[in-house]
Amino acid sequence: MRRNVGLLVVLGAALALAAHAQTKAPAVAFVDVNVVTMDSERVLPRQTVLTQGDRIVQVGPRARVKVPGDAVVVQGAGKYLMPGLAEMHGHVPPPTAPAEFLDAVLFLYVANGVTTVRGMLGAPGQLELREKANRGAILAPTLYLAGPSYSGNSINSPAEAEQKAREQKAAGWDLLKVHPGLTRDEYDAMARTARDLGIRFAGHVPAEAGLLHALEMGQETIDHLDGYIEYLEGAKGPVPQEKLAEVARQTKAAGAWVVPTMALWETLLGVADLETLRSYPELKYMPKQQVDTWVKGYQQRISSPKFNKAEGTHAAANRKRLLKALHDGGVGILFGTDAPQVFSVPGFSIHREMRLMAEAGMTPYEILRSGTRTIGEYFKSKDTFGAIAVNQRADLILLDADPLKDVAHVARRSGVMVRGRWLPEREIQERLEKLAGPRP
């Protein structure tokens, strides 16, 4: 009898959860807010934006939009509402990682207004995580995931490269991830199969393939501007402007996009100041052992006999000039920071990336577009997001100042909405404090 009672309790709880999941989510209204639409470089003053579930359902002047009586009302007077940002080269810990670390990484993205992440290193079990995230079962950005990567360690023949592409397409991964080490024949087998199957491939450019061949074979995103500095010999000194313009023309003609990850690469090139890196306040949200490993690795890098700071400085300077040339040449720039990675903390890394993109010559609107509307265009076959308009995914950031005047204002948040779930800044800060915990 007790077993039957227990079963009834379990069934009742399951039914209650199912009923709750099917209940219509409450509307949320951002009232009297300045809207940064991202469909053009403009701000619409004194608007009301109404969301229902995971969609924006109405946008218009405050006087014309009727707010339902049961809606959650967020007062937006004097504030600015922009679309959530995307991280196009992020990493999601594998399911084998400690649950606390996985939850922390996902929350750190959301806490900073990163509401979409393209995870670039797949692992078994992540497809189930993607499903939970994308239906709102866990607090996380919307995820698009690459499968386990192609590298010199994971692929041993063209036939293996082809078979792996077929397996990853059948499994449901969103794209194939390219790492260094592939032979040209292996790379080509992967690329041809991906093209035949209709699955994207992106990431690094293997040395044997080279930049121009990768463009020719249809690699859709070149992450970290990989292969460009090598092709341009940008570590030797300033690259002539005409060469930058020509490689931008070739990239545009190939229909490729780039994910710059500027801030991380200054660290990897060894031109960032270690004491400045160690002083980043956001490091308190990462495991201390991880931070210690980053510090030790950086010290080893810059003290190695092979380290050449002059070459690193030339490469870093040319990367900024290259980014400007690619942008001016009409190449699609997709915002990404490669977090979590060396001193690149999820979410917080976007602010350091924006600063370097501004130093490269991009305007606040151009930088923000690369993390919103442009990424919505890239993923247009998957969903509708990246702007503030009816039927766009309800991913939003409420700010205290105009981000079109200064991208640093993106850090001045009043709250974040991810797939229709509203997180006021007070709640975000409380969660961050718990995540940081006591420090020695």
N, C-alpha and C positions, 0 to 999 in steps of 0.2 A: 504493500500500500504506500509506504514511504517513497519507494522508487517512482510510483505513478505520480504522486504529488510533486516530486522533484522534476519529473519530466514535464508536467503541466506548467510548473513555474518557468522552466527554460523555454518552453514553447510560447508561453505568454509574453516573456521578455522579448523573444525574437519577433513576435507579431507586433509588439509595441514599437520596436525599433524600425520595423518595416513600415508601419503606419506613419511614424515620424519622418522617415526618409521621403515619403510620398506627399507629406504636407507641404502646401505652397509656402515657399520661403517669404518672410516679410519683406515689403518694399523698403528701400533706403532712399532718402531724398537729401541731396546736397543743395541747400537753399541759399540763394543770393550769392553765389560763388562766381569768381572769374574763371572762365573755362579756357584752358590751353588745348585747343582741339587737336592739334598736330596734323590737320589736313592741309594747313598752310601756316605761315608765320603770323599768327594772329591770336588775340585774346578776346573772347566774348564776355563783356561785363555783365554782372548781376543776372546770372542764369540759375535755373534749377535743373539738376540732373537727377533723374529718377531711375533707380535700378530695381529689378525684380528677379530673384534667383541669381543666375550668373550672367544676366544680360542688362545692358542699358536699354530702357524702354521709352524714355522721353528726355529730350533736351530742348530747352527754350527759355525765353525771358521769364523771370520770376512771376510776373503778373499773369502769365498765360498757362502755366503748368499747375494743375491741381494736384495737391499732395494728398494721397489717401489718408484717412484718419488713423489707420493702424500702422502707418509707415514710421520707421526710425528716422528722425530728422537730425541732420548734421548741419549746424549753422556755418555757413561759408563766407559771411561778410568779411571782405578784406583779404580773403584767402584765394589760392589758385589751385584749380583741379586739373591734373594732367593724367594721361594714360600711364599705366604701370610700365616699368622698364623690363627689358629682356636681357638675359646673359646668354650670349650665343656660343661661348666656349666655357661652360661650367663643368663642374664635376659633382657627381652624387655618390656618396660612399656606398660600397656594395652592401648587400644585406648581411654579410658576415661581419661588418663593422659593429661596434657596440651601438645598441639602439639609441642611447643618449646622444652619441656623436651624430648619428644620422638625423635625428630629430633637430639637433642644434644647427646643423648645416642648412637644412631646409628652412628653419625659422629665420636664420640670419639673412638669407636671401629676402624673404618676405618682409622682414623688419625694415629693410632699406628700400622697399618699393620694387624689388625684383620679383615680378609676378609670372615670368616665363623663363625657363631654363632649358637650353639645349645641352644635355649631358653628353660629354664627349669621351667617355670610357665605360662602355657597358660591362655588366657582370651578370652572371646567372641570378635570377630572382628580381632583377630590376624592372622587368616588364610588369610584374605584379605590383611593384611599388608605383610605377607610372599610372596604372589603372586606379589605384587608391587615391593618388594625388589628384588625378584629373576628374574624378567624380566627387571630390571634396571630402573624402573619408578621413583625410589627415590634413593638417595645416602645412601647405606646401605650395610652391609655384606650380603652374601647369608645366608638365615635363614632356620634352621630345628627346628621345634617347638613341644614341649610336650604339651599335653592338660591340662586343669585344673586339679589340683593335687588330688591324693588319700591321704586322711589323716583321722585322727580320727574325724575331724569335718565335712568332706564331704561324708563319707561312714558310713552307719549304719547297713549293713548286707552283707553277702556273695552274695546274689542275686543282691543287689545294685551294688556291686563291678563288678560283671559279666556284668550287663546291661550297666554300664558306659564304660567299655572296648569296648563293641559292638558299642555304640554311638560314641565314639571317633575314632574308626577305620573307621566307616562309614563317619564321618565328614571329615576325611583326615589328622588328626594329625599325626606327624611322630613317636611319642612314647608316652607312659604313664609315668607320673611322680609320684614317690612314696615319700610321706612325712611320718614322724612319726605318731604313733597313731592307725594304723590299727591293728585289731586283727589278729591272725594267720589264722583263717578261712577266713577272708576277704582278706588277702594277697594272700592266696592260690587260692581263687576263681578268683582274678584278674590275677594271674600268669598263671593259667591253661587256662583261656579264651584268654589271650594275646598269649599264645603259639598256641592255636587252630586257632586264627585269623591271626597269622603272624605279630603281632605288637610288637615292643620292649617295655620293661619297665625298668626304671632306676631311680636312685636317692638315697634316704636314705634307711636304713635297719630298719624297725620297731622293737622295742624291743621284742615284742612277737614272731616275726619270728626268729630273731637272724641271725648272719652272715652265719653260715654253712647252715642253711635252705634256706636262700636267694640264696646262691650259688647253692644248690641242685635244687631249683625251676627255675633256669635259669635267675635270674636277670642279665642283660647284662652289666650294668656299676654300680659300687659301687662308688658313689660320696662322696667326702670329706673323703675317707677312712672310711666311717661310719660303725660302728659295729666292726671294727678291734681292736681298743684300748680297747673296752669293753670286747671283747672275750679274748684278751691277758692280761687283767688286767694291762694295760700299764700305768695307773695313779698311781700305787703303787710303781713303781721303774723300773729299767732296765729289759727289757724282754729278756730271754735267746735267743741266736742266733738260736738255734735249733728250738725253737717255731716259730720264724719269718720265718725261711726257710720252716717249715711245712705248715704254713698258706699260704705261697706263692705257695707251691706245690698244695694245695687244690684249690686255686684260678685259677691257670693255668689249672688244670684238669677240672674245671667247664667251662672253656672258657670265663670267665668274664674279664672285663676290669676295670681299676680304674681311677677316675678323682680326683687327690689329693687335690687341693685347699689349698696348704700349708700355704700361707701367711695369708689368711683370718682366718684360724683356729688358728694361733698363736694369732690373735686378739681376737677371741671368747674364747680362753682358758685363756685370761687375762695375757699373758706373754709378750705382746708387750708394749713398753714404750709409754704412752699416749702423752707425749710432742713430741715424734718423729712422732707419727701418725698425730698429729695436724699440724705438719710442712710440710706435704706432699704438694708440690707445685701444684699438680693436683687437690687439693680440690677446687681451684678457679673455676673449671668448673662445679661444682655441686651446686645446690641451697643452699644458706646459711642456710636456715631452716633445710635442710636435714643434713648438716654437724653438726649443733648444736645438732640435735637429736642423731647423732652418738656419739658425745662427751659426752652428758649427759648419754646415755645408757652405755657407757664404764665406766664412773665414778661410776655409780650405781652398775655395775657388780663387779668391783674390791673392792668396799667398802661393799659389802653384807657380812653378817655373814657366809653365806654358801660358800663364795669364799675361795678356798684353792690354793694358788699360787704354793706350792710345788707339788701338784697333777698336776696342769696345766703344770708346767715345765717338770715333768716326761713324761706326755702325749706328749708334743711337741717334746721332744728328741726322744721318741720312734716312733713318726710318721715319723721322718727323717730316722731312722733305718729301719722302715717298708717299706718305699718307696724304699730304696736301695735294700732290700731283695726281694720285689715284682719284681723290674726291673731285678735283677740278676736271678730271677727265671723264667724269660721269660713272665711275665704277661704284657699285653698291657697297657701302660701308655698313657692316653689321657689328653692333656693339658687343664687346666681350672682354673679359679680364682674366680668364683661366683661374678661377677660384674653386675650391681651396688649393692653393699652391704656395710657393715660397713667398712669405710675407703678404700674400694676397688672400685676405679674409673674405669669405662669401658676403656679398651685399655691400660691405664697407669698401671693397675694392673699386666700386663704380665711381666713387668720388675722386679717387686718385687717377683713374683712367680718364675721366672727363677733363681734369686739369691738363693732362699731357696732350689730349686731342685739341684743347684750346690753344696750347703752346704751338701746336703744329699748324694753326691757322684756321681751324674750323670755328664757326660761330656757335653760340648756344643753341640756336634752332637746329643747325646741322648736326650737332652732337646728339641732341635729344631725339631728333628724327631717326638717327642710326640705331637708337635703342627702343623705338616705338613703331612708328608708321612703316619704316622700311622693313622691319622684321615681320610685321603683319603682312606685308606684301610677299615676303619670302615664304611665309607659311599659309598663304591664302587658300591652298587646297586642303588645309587641315581645319582652319577656324577663321573667325573674323575678329581681329583685335588690333590694338596699336593706335587707336584714335578714339575720340569721344564723340560718338554718334549712335543713333538708334541701331540696335542689334549687335553692337560691338560687345565683346566679352567685358564684364564688369570688373576690370582690373584698373585701379585708380590710385593716385597719390594726391593727398591734400597737403598743400604747402602754405607756408606763412609769407612767402615772397615770390615774385615773378621769376620763373626759371629762364625765361627768354632774355632777361636782362643779365643774368649771371647764373651759370650752371651750378655754381656752389650752393645756390638756393635750394637745390634738390635735397640737400641734407637738412633743411629747415622744415621738417614734416609736422603735420597735425594728425596724420594717420594714414593707413593704407587699406585699400580694399582688394581682396584677391578672390576672383570668381564669385563676387557678390557678398563675401564675408567681410564685414567692416571691423577693423582693428584700430581704435583710437590710440594716439601716441602714448597716452598714459599706460595703457595695457602693454604696448610694445616695450616701454621702458621697464615696466615691472618684470616682464619675462626676461629681458636682457640682464637685469640685475641678478635674477636667480641663476641665469646661465653663467655669469661671471663668477658668482660665488665668492667666498672669502679667498683672499690672496695672501701668500706669505710676505 
